[in-house]
């Protein structure tokens, strides 16, 4: 018999730290956005187009981190702690050089990369300056992402939360100091935000490594007996084949944002700046649900590693109830209080008016966004690696982007038509995800797996 109280404790133990970690990250982003929102619209737009480039790199490495979480969680469920450590180390070894290569390319060709988004010389000039500094954080982003995945795979979500607290406090303090020139520091505007980003990411990555490898640290009981720099092809292949579909899912979204950014910029820098702030408002409301993806992935992978079918089922059912509650909360908050959220982010009346429309429309996207975290996590943990990627491709490239281009370039509709295209995409994706989940009977995946003894033979 499965103890539901214990299951709920497992969910709470994992979910609350992940939620708090993401809340801190989002709150830091919101505070930074609010500080930048007091600057000129061109500054907000310059930072926005720069983030479109750096977020592509982030999307790739976050996907790889998800691969570490999935593969590590299954190994953890099977009691293979040494393999959990080996998985993380092989990811450091193979993807740090990739991060350094991306950094070098961006430093050499920043103007060419950013000119895709705009030909406004002022926005482009400020964006290039911001990008040259902010991209230095990319290698440390790899460290931060893989560190968190290593902890999460073994059910330790508290340590990444503590690191996030430290990282985001540093980000806010350094940003406040250099954006506005407080405490005797120079007033650097958006360059102050870039400095804060680099400093916080680098310190967060290094602190995570220290906590993993210090004497009696997290990896102390996870020995595997292999040299760090010895490449393990099978291990890397398992992480990559699991992580690349997750990375592609993120990249589909990032590339669509690039196109949508270009479309939105065609309506003027005010619309794009309001969109950037509106996204932060949306994320602020979505905070309670952001930990569900990691929780569903880790618990699903753990149950599969244990070959415990009833446990997998009860995890799904309890998480589904939680999703419904959080969906109602996020939908209601954005629907009824869009002005309050935008008021936190800007005192510019033009940006406030445009952003309120975005936030109101995004209320209808909240239930499918929240539910998608459960179905994506459980589906990926069950070994259906490419399904979430395929669903994202259909929603983004067959619904969101075509509808946005049709509205802007053919029908010449108001900017709110772009917002509705984004919301409709979310509805289509969750419908496909739920349909596939039940058609393939993913809920009973473990019943179709070989027993643990055969799998380890």
N, C-alpha and C positions, 0 to 999 in steps of 0.2 A: 504494500500500500504506500502511496505517495502522500507525505504530510504536506498539505496545502500551506500551512503556516510556515513551514520551513522553505517551501518554494517561494512564498512571498518575501521571506527574509533574504533569500538568495537574490531575488530581483531587486529588492531595496538596497541590499549591500552593494550590488554592482551599479545599479542605476543612479543612485543619489550622488556618489562622487563624480560619475561621468557627467551627470546633469550640471552639477556645480562647476565642474571644470569648464564645460562648454558655456555655461552662464557667465563665468568670469571672462572667458575669451570674447564672447559676444558683448558683454558689458564694456570691456576695454575698447572694443571696436566702436561701440556706440559713443563712449566718452570721447574717443579720438575723433569720430565723425562729428560729434557735437562741437568740439573745439575747432576743427577745420571748417565746420558749417558756419562759423563766425567770420571766416575769411571770404575772399571773393569767389564768385561762381566759377571763374576760370581756374582758381586753385583747386577747388573741389573736383572739377572735371579733369585737371591734370593728374591728380592723384588717382582718379578713377581709371583713366586709360593705362596708367602705369600698373595698377593692380591687375588689369586684365592680362598682362604679360606674366607677372610673378605668380598669379593665381593658376596659370596653366601648369607651371612647375609644381606648385602646391598640390594640384589635383592629381598629377602623376604619382607623387610620393605618398599622398594620402591613400591612394589606391593600393600601392605596394604595402603600406602599413596595414591596410585591411587584410591583405594576404598573409602578413605575419600573424595578425590576430586570429584568423580562421585556422590556419595550419597549426599555429601554436596551441590554440584552444583544444583542437582534436588530440594533439600530442599530450597535452596536460590531462585531458579526460582519460587517456590511456595510461597515465602514470609515467610518461617519458619526459622527465624534467630536463635532463641533459639535452635532449633534442630541442626543447623550447629555447634554450640558450643558443644552441647552434643555429637555429633558424634566424634569430635576431642578428647574430654576428655575421652570418653570410650575407644578410641584407645590407649591413654597414659596408662590407667589403666590396660588394658589387655596385651599390648605388651612390656612394660618395663620389666616385670618379664621374658619374653621370651628372651629379649636381654641380661639380666644379666645371664641367664642360658647358653646361647651360649658363652658368654665371659668366664665363669668359665670353660666350657668344653675345650675351646681352650687353656686356660692357663695351664690346667692339661695335655692335650694330644697334644701339638704342633708338636712334632716330628712325632708322628703317623699320624697326618693329612697331614703333608708336605711330608712324605716319599712316598706317593702315586705318587708324581710327579717326583721324582728323587732319585737316590741312590748315587749321587755325594756328598761325605762327606762335602766338602767345601761349596757348595751351600746350603746343608741341614742345616749346622751349622749356617750360616749367616741368612738363612731364619727363623730358630727357634728364634733367637735373635730378629729379626725384628717383627715377629708375636706376641711375648709375650708383646711387647710394643704397637703395632698398634691396637691390638684387644681391648684395653681399650677404644677406641673411639666408639665401637659398640653401647652402650646405648645412647650416645649423638647423634649418627646417627639417632636413632629412633626419638629423639626430633626434630632434624633438619628437617627430612622428614615429620613428622606429622605437625609440625609448618607451613612449606611451603604449605602443602596440605590444612590446615585450611584457610590460606590466599587466596590461589588460588581458592578454592571452591566458595568463595564469590566475585571473580573477582578482588581481590587485588593481583596483581602480582608484584607491585613495592616493597613492603616491603621485600619479599623473595630476590629480586634483591639486595636491600641494605644490607641485611644480608650476601648475597653471596660476595658482595664487601669486607665487613669487614673480613669475614671468609677466603677468598682467599688471601687477602693482608697479613693477619697474617701467613697463610701457607707458602707463598713465603719468607717472611722476616725471619721467624724462620728456615725454611729450608735452606736458604742461609747462615744463621748464623752458624748452627750446622753441615751441610753437609761438608762445607769447612773450618770450624773453623775461621770465620771472627769475627771482633769486640772483639777479646780477648777470644772467646768461644773455647772449645775443638773441634778438627776436628773428627767428628763421622761417616762420610760416610752415609750409608743407615740408620743407627740408627738416624741420624739427621733428615732424611725424616720422620721417624716414629714419632719422637717427634713433628715435625711440624704438622703432620696429627692429632695427639691426641689433641694438644693444639687448633688448629683451629676448629675442630669439636666440642669440648666441649664448647668453647666460642660461636660458632655459635648457638648451641642448647640453651644455657642459654639466650643469647640475644633475640632469638625468643620467648622464654617463657615470658621474661620480657615485650616485646612489645605486646603480647597477653593479659597479665593479669595486667599490670600496671593500676593505676587509670586513667580512661578515655582512656584506651587502646582499642585494636581492639575488644575484647570480651565484652566491657562495655555495648554495646547496644544489646547484644545477650544473654539475661537472659532466663533461663529455670526452675529455682526453685527447681532443684533436687540436692542432695548432690553429691559431686565429687566422693566419694568412693562407691556409691550405684551402683551396676552392673545393667545395662539395657540390658537384653538378646536380645531383639528385635533389638536394635540399633547395638550391637556388631555383631549380625548375619547378618545384612544388609551390614555392612562394610566388614565382612569376606567373605561373599558369592560373593561380588563384587571384593574385593581385592585379595583373594586367587588365582583366575584364572589369574589375572595380575601378581601376585607373581610367579605362576608356569610358566608363559610365560618367566619371567626374569630368573627363575631357570633353565629352559630348556637350555637357552643360557649359563648360568654360568657352568652347568654340562658339556655341550658340550665343553666349553673352557677348562675345566679340562682335558678332554680326548685329545683335540687337543694340549694342552700344553705338555702333555706327549708324544704325537706323534712328535711334533716339537722338543722337547728336545732330541729325539732320533737322530735328525740330527746334534746335537751339541749345546753348549751353545751360540755360535755366532748367529745361526739361531733364537734361542728363544729370545735373547736379541734384535735382529733386528726386530722381530715380535712385541715385546713390544713397541719399539719406533715407528714402523710403524702404530700401532693402534692409538698412540697419534697423529701422523701426519694426519691420516684419520679423527679423531675426530676434529682436528683443522679446517679442511676444511668443516666439517659437521655443524659447529657452527651455521650458519644462520638458519638452519632448526630444531634445537633441541627443540625449543619452540612450534612447531606445534602440538605435541601430547597433551600437557597440554591445549593449546588453543582450539583444536578441542573437547577435552573432556569437558572442562568447558562450552564452548558455546553451544555444543550439549545438555549437561545436563540442562543448563539454559532454552533453547527453549522447551525442553520436560517438565520441571517443569511448564513453562508458558502455555503449550499446544498450542504452536504457530507453526503450520506446515510450513507456508511460511517462517518464520524466520529460521527454521531448514534447509530448502532447500537453502536459499540464503547464509547462513553460509558455507554450504558444497561447493557451487559453487565458492564462492570467495576464500575459502581456497584451492580449487583445482587449481585455477589459480596461486596462490602463490607457490604451490608445484611444478608446472611445471617450473616456473622461477628458483627456488632454485635448482631443479634437474639439470638443464643445467649448473648452476654456479658450483656446487660441482663436477659434472662429468668432466667439462672442466679443472678445477683447478688441480685435481689429475692426469688427463690424460696427461696434457702438462707440469706440473711442479713438478713431483715426487722428482726430485733431490733437488729442493729448499726446500721442506718440510723436507726431511731427513737431509739436511744440517743444519737446525735450531736445530735439536735434537742431533746430534752426530758429532764428528770430527774423529771417527774411520772409516777408509776407508772400512774395511771388513763389518762392520755393515751397513754402508751407502749403499754399493752395494746391499746387500741382501734386505735392507729395501725399496730401490727404486723399486724393482720388486714387492714387496707387495703393495706399494702405487699405482703403475700403474694399477695393476689388480683390486684393490678395486675401481678404478674409475667407473668400469662397475656395481658395486653394489650400487652406490650412488642414481641413480633415483629410484630404487625400495625401498631403505631405506627411502628416503624422502617421497615418496607416502604412504608408510606403516604407517607413523605417522598420516596422515589424516584418513585413513580407520580404523585403530585401535581405534583412539579416538572417531570417530563418531559411530562406531559399538558398542563399549563398553558403550557409553553414552545412546545408544538406548535400552540398556538392554540385548544385546547379549553377556553376560559376558564371556562365555567359548569359543567363536569363535576365538578371537585372540590367546588364549592359544592353541587351537587345530591347528591353522595355524602354529604357532611356532613349535609345536611338529612335524608336518609333514615335515616342511622345514629343521629343525635341525637334527632330528633323523632318517628321511627317506631319506634325501639328503646329508646334510653337513657331518655328522659323517661317514656314510657308504662310501661316496666317498673319504674322507680323509684317512680312514683306508685301503681302497682298493688301493689307490695310494701309501701309505707309506709301508704297510705291505705285500701286495701281489705283486704289480707291481714294487715296489721299484723305483718310479719316483722321479724326482727332487722336492725340497721343493715348487716350484711354483705351483705344482699340488694341494697342500693343499690350496693355496690362491684361485685357481680357484674353488675349492669345496665350499669355503665360498661365493664366488660371485654368483655361480649358485643357492645356497640355497636362496639368497635374491630374485632372479628372480622368483623362484618357489612360494615363499610365497606371493609376491605381486599379482601374477596371481590368486592364490586361493582367496586372500582377495577381489579383485575386483569382481571376479566371484560370490562369496557369497553375496557381498553387493548388487549386482543387482538382483541376483536370489531371494533373500528374500525381495527385495524392501525395504531395510532399510531406504532409503531416505524418504519414506512415512510412517514411523513408527507412528508418532503422529496421523495420520488419523485413525489409528486402536486402539488408546487408549481411555478410557472412559473420558468424560468431567471432568474438574477440580472439579466440585461440587460433582460428584459421587466418584471420587478418594479420596476426603477428608472426605466423609461421613463414 
